[in-house]
Amino acid sequence: MQPVKPSHRTDPEDTHSGPNGHNHAQRVVDKPTPALTPALAIDGLWVRYNDHPALEDISLQVSKGDILGIIGPNGAGKSTLLKTILGLIPAWRGQIRVLGEPVATSRRLVGYMPQVEQVDWDFPVTAGDVALMGRYARRGLLRRTTGEDREAAAAALDRVGILDLRNRLIGELSGGQRRRVLLARALANQPELLLLDEPMAGLDATAQHQFLDIIDGLRSDGATVVLSTHDLSCVSQRCDKAACLNRRLVAFGTPGEVLNEDILGETFGTHLLLVHLDGQAYAYQHHSHDSGPDPSSVSGQSGGK
């Protein structure tokens, strides 16, 4: 299947081709069987910051048990999209449903892992404390923790392989261990949809493989995962679907359909040479347009650019 041109929707306040004159590009959208409710359904989503569009007319569906990898340049709206799904950022237009429920009532179904840079690692709490924080969505901030909460937090730490570190201060954890404790916090609430924001940024190849093996195990257990990343190899090897995002959805489909030079070039605003080597995908900058975004963060597993 090849990506196809979708019908174009404009900003409801505009009569031209969108607020920045973009023509909405190629998108492959799987239409699930009517009897099956997708884990995530986004329809015509617009998000604005200070009256400027941050996301433009995003529509996609993720089936239960799939892993979706979102790629795009810095500032493309990847984190904004995840936070809007979570309900931290309001949608201006459009609709989001998690397992058929609107954002307002689906929070308990979603586990969220923020970027590691957004966490104060000097704060004096243990890995076990952080995992326990994942129960807030289920029991609320003001209610006392229960034995069930503590058991769920311990199970989450065990699931990611760091139960033995539960009494260690988070500031003493390695980079890979920090990702795992954040993932444990997301898992403690026993979610059905996981949102992971740049979960492998800064990790070496070994730590990346270990983390992705955990994600594969979660998917095998029935979890649906949406992750943002700059790592094309992660998307090509581990994800069922790929979304190329640069404020608008440039393309959506299987990695084989989406990860090609034309679509990546449109996504990152530069001409990229895509090379496949030993099962890995690497994108190299071949020629930049004067006004295009910096593609320096586009990489394969080894960090090739």
N, C-alpha and C positions, 0 to 999 in steps of 0.2 A: 504494500500500500504506500502511495506517495502522499506527502502533505498536500492539502487542497486549499484553495482560497475560500474563506468563509464569507458569508454575507456581512456587510459592514454596518455597524451601528454607530451613530454619532452621539456625541455629548447631547443630552436632552435640551441644552440651551443653545446648541449650535445647529446651523443648517449646512455647514461645509463638512470636510472630511475629518473632523475631530479638532480639538483645541490647538493642535500643533500641525495640522495639515497632513497627518500621517494616514496612509492607507493601511488598513489592518491586513497583516500578511498571513502566511500559510499556517494552517492549524489542522491537525487531525484530532477529532474528538470521537472517542468511543461511546456508543450509545448502549447502555446496559439493557439487559432484558427487563421489561417493565416490572416483573415480579421481584427484581433485585433492587434494593435501595443502595445507592453508592455510599461509600464511606464519607466522601466529600463531594459536594456539588456546588460549583460557583457559576453564577449566571449574570453576565452583564455588570460586573463589579467595577465601580469607580471609587477611588479614594482621593481626597484632596487635602493638601497642606496649605494654609494661608491662601485659599482660592486658586492654588496651582495644582494641576493633576499630578498625583504620585503614582496612581495606577489607572489605566484607561481600558475599560470594557473587557475585563478578564472573564473568560468562560472556560471551564474545564470540569471534568469529572474524574474521580479516582475510585476505582473499584476496591471492595474490601480485600485486604490481604496484599495489596500492591505496595510497591515502593515508588514514589515519585521523586525524581531529582530536579530541582529548580536551579538553572544556571543563568548567569547574566553578569554584566559589569557591576562594579561598585556604584551604588546609587540607582540601581535598576528597579528597586522596589521589592527585593526578595524578602527582607526582614519585615517590611510594611505588610506584605501579603500574609505572612505567617501571623503577625500580630492582629491583623484584621480577622483572620479565621478564628483566632483565640478570643476576640472581642475586646482587645486592649485598644484598638484604633477603630473608630466608627466608619462604616461604609457610607459613602455619599449617595451612591446609587447601586442598585443591583441586590443580589440575594446570595447568601451563603447558607448551606445546610450541612450539618454533620449527622450522618446516619438518619437523615430525614428531619432533624430538628434544627430550628433556627439558632443562631449564635447565642441569643439571650438565655437559652435553656440547655445548651449543649456543653457548657464548660466542664461539667463533671466527666464528660466522655473524652476529653482531650488532655494529653500530657505535653508539656512544652519545655524544651531545653534551649535556653538563651545562648548567645555567643559567650564564650568563656571570658572575654574581655569585659563583659558587663557585670561581672561578679567581683565583690570586694573579698579577695582571698586572704586578707589580713584580719578579717572579722573572726573573733575567737569562738568558733563553733566547730563541732566535729563532723565527720562524714555522716555519722548516724543522725545528727541534728538536721543536716541538709536534706537527707532522704525523708525524714519525718515531715519536713515542710511541704512535701508533695501531697500530704493528706489534707491540707487546708481547704482545697476545693471541695472536698467531700464533707468535712465536718465544720468548716468555718474557722475564722481566726481566733475567736474568743472562747471556743469550747476546749475543754481539757482533752489531752490526748488519752486514748484508751489502749487497752492491750491489743485490740485489733489493729489500731494504728501502728503500734510498735512492731507487731508481727509483719504487717504489710511493708513497712520501711525496711525491716531486716530481710524480707524475701526479695525486695527490689535490689538491695545491695548484693545479696547472694546471686541474683540473676545476672548481674554485671561483673561478678567475680571479685568484689572487694569487701565482702562481709568481714574479713579479718582486719579491715582498716576502719571499722565503724567508730572507734574511739580516738582516731587520729585527727588532729586539727587540720582543717582544710588547707591552711597555708603550708603544711608540710607535704602535701601531695604532689606527685609529678604531674606533668601535663596530661598524660593519658589517664591517670587516676582522677584528675579533676573532671575530665569529660565523663568518666564513668559515674562519678558521684552525681553530676547534674542529670545524667540519664536515669540514675536510680531515683532521683527526686521526681522526674517525670513519670516513672513507672509506678511509684508508690500509690498513686491514685487509681491504679488498675485501669488505665484508659484504653479506649478502642482505636483512637487516632493519636499518633505521635507526631509532633511538629519539632523538627531539629534545625536550629539556625547555625549554619557553618560548624557542624559538630567536629570536623576533622582539621580545621584550620590550625596550622602550626605543628601538627603531629608528624613524626617521621613515618616512613613506609610501614615499619613493623607495627607501630601503634595504630596506624590507620587500618591495617588488615585485621587486627584484633578487635577494634571497635566495630568494623563492618561485619565481622563474624557474629558479634552480638546482635546487630541489627537483623542479620539474616535469620538468626534463631528466633527473634521476636516475630518476624514475619511468618516463620514456620508455625508459630503458635497462634497465628490469626490476627496479629496486629497490622494496622495500616500505617505507613510511614511516609511523611512528606518532609524532605530535607533540602536545604539550600546548600550549595557548594560551588567551588570553583574547579573542582577536580573532575575532569572529563572522564577519566578512567573509572572513577567511582560510579558515575552515571552509566557509562557504557557497559560495565560489568555487573553491577549490583542492582540497577533500577529497572523496573518494569516499564515505566513511562518517564519521559523527559519533557520539561517545559523550559523553553527559551524565553526569558523575560527581559524587557527593557522598557519599563513602564507599561507597555502593552505586551500582549502575548504574541511573540513573533512566530512561534511554532510549538505544537504539542503533539506528542505521539510516542512511539517506541523509540529507544535510543538509535536503532538502526535507521529509522525514518528521519530523525531530527538532527543527529550529529553529523552534519556534512558541512563542507566549506562555505557554501552559499548561505545557509541559515545561520551558522556561527558568525560569519562576516556581518550579516545584517544585525545580529544580536549585539555584537561587540563594537560595531561601527568601524571595522577594519577588515582587511583581507587576511584571512587566516589559512595557513596550510595545515591540513589535518593529516597526521601520520599514524598508522597502526603498526605497532611493533610488539611482538610477543604477547598479543592479546591486550595490549594497553593502547589507549588513545592519547595522542599528544597534539596540542595546537601550537603552531609557531606563527609569529607575526611575520607576514610577508610584505605588506604595504599598508600604511596608515593613511586614512583620509585626514585632511587638516583639522576638521572639526570633530573627528570621532573620539570616543572615550578611550582612555588608556587601557589596553587589554592585558597589561602585565600580569594580572592575577589569573589569567586563563592558563590552565596547566593540565598535564596528565599527572599520573601518580608520582613521577619523579621530579615534578616541578618544571618540566620543559615549557617554554613560552613561545 
